Amino acid sequence: MKKLVAVLIIGILSVGIIFASSTSDQFADAGSRKKVHFTQTITSSQDPGLGHENHQLALILSPNEGTIYDGSMTFTASEPVQIVVLHEINTQDSKGQPTWTVDGKTLYGLSLIDLQKNSGSFEFTGAALALHSPNSKEFVATVSLDGWIRGQPTEVIMQKIESQKEDPSLLLSRTNVPAVIPMHKGIYEGNQVLYIITDGSDENYAKTLTKKQGWKVELAPALVNTPESILQKLFVFKNGIKGDGIYGFQNDVFSSTPSQESEYSALNSVIEVTWKIGQKQVIFNSANDIIAAAESGRVEFNETKIVLNTPQIVWPDGQMLVRSDPNIADDMSYDGGQIVEINEEDMTVTFVAHRGWGPDGKTIYYIVTDATPSGPAQTMGVASSPSSANLIAHSAAVDLFQFKNGIKGSGTLGFQAGIAGASLNDAHYSPMWRIYLVEWNDAESAKILETKSDINSFHADNLLSVSIARPANSDHIVNCPFIDPFQ
């Protein structure tokens, strides 16, 4: 057993949480005024304040002499919590008001806002900010903060707390959560296909589909750059026989499924089909039938140039693997499937959404739908899509960094969670990810990294190496749409 010393710093850092590396590169210096913006998951510990020994505290912004914070905070906690704001006061002014102190010498005025809620938003100004519980039960909170720091910290008070741990590890709260996603009906060669829509290259089209399916289709501008050789065709009907298609007419028609492994791609070029006036309308069962009808003048095409990410869940002679254990846990592996339920009656599929970090340290969740090469795809229980390998050096794919060693955690390789090179709302966001491996030169000195800047900094200092993943000596691309699993 290795003896680790956890340092509670009521100053620059606190409870190993406060300004982790995820915020260090986000400060915009403006003299004595600095910007702070982060999302963190915090586990509470015993309140170090005198008289609060039986309470729990999750310190978000720590007190520093001469420093004032102001801004806004949004939080979600596992237990009802109180909001604590501390204020610098002179000792002689402390009488008649609630105070907080660690050593009995340095006092802070205490403002306690008792919301009796597990979540909320709050605007603050003060010398410190925390979440507090008046009982001894540990709680976990996810906090998003946007604000400013005024003044420079001049002193740090430290208190050492010893704990016993065998190995350093990081297990994020809500590491894996269920994501219930609506399915759509499609057709391939006269047989039914069930699929989902997660991303689109066109903003207006994404908004239209979001409204129709009642679940957000994310904007992925980078998909517009997808080479034609990778795209399959999705035929959607603007008129004709009523059905379950995107526009309320016959079901959409695909040009391939995962059974046509060498051809399959979840990325589709949308072709709108319109029946010409006076033509007898029928149900088309294949892409070839539709193309023949266009060549004979019965229908006309509108090649929209819009690209949708439409992973297939069920196809004529197969489906994505459903996990044998439907329970979703924080410590579950990526092996054995990414789906816990396919509900054809309600037309929904429940994915395991995995938690990670965006490039700026904010929390992201993603699902896994297909991959190349076939080895990793089979291990994760998703469709194999060899054509995606053509994105390896293309702007339609984005970088995703997974950790090969270091601190144990919930990443795909058993170490800390991964860090993405783009996030939702970025102009270069795409659900198609080019995987890089991060390896510490000295695994014993590994630290938790939460931002792309962290990786760049430690790489520049020659403390870690970054290399492109090539399982089975093959190009590796994974379709990992970022989603909001709580919508």
ABEGO torsion letter per residue (X at the ends): XBBBBBBBBBEABBGGABBBAAAAAABBBBEABBBBBBBBBBBBBBBABBGAAABBBBBABBBBBGBBBBEBBBBBBABBBBBBBBBBBBAAAABGBBBBBAAGABBBBBBBBBAGBABEBBBBBEABBBBBBABABBBBBBBBBBBBBBEBBABBBBBBBBBBBABBBBBBBGABBBBBBBBBBBBBGGBBBBBBBABBABAAAAAAAAAAAGBBBBBBAAAAABBAAABBBBBBBABEBBBABAAGBBBBBBABBAABAAABBABBBBBBBBBBBGBBBBBBABAAAAAAAAAAGABBBBBAGBBBBBBBABBAABBBBBBABABBBAABBABGEABABBBAAAGBBBBBBBBBBBAAGBBBBBBBABBOBAAAAAAAGBBBBAAAAAAAABAABBBBBBBABEBBBABAAGBBBBBBABBBGBAABBABBBBBBBBBABAAABBBBABAAAAAAAAAAGABBBBBBBBGGBBBBBBBBBBBAAX
